[in-house]
Amino acid sequence: MTEFCVDCWNRINHLQKTEKDYILSKELDLCKGCGKFRHVIVRERMGFWSGFLNEYEKTADA
């Protein structure tokens, strides 16, 4: 997976999200956008209800 810091990810996708919207790497890693060692995005942080609804949809399909 390509790894981007929050600033580069926002610039590429025309977003205004902050570090609170993502789960970031614990260690510094090389950002593929700016080439600096920064905390990169591991995944998007989901709210309680979105996670609950995703699980509900999985069990409904089964």
Secondary structure, 3 states (H helix, E strand, C coil): CCCCCHHHHHHHHCCCCCHHHEEECCCCEECCCCCCEECCEEEECCCHHHHHHHHHHHHHHC
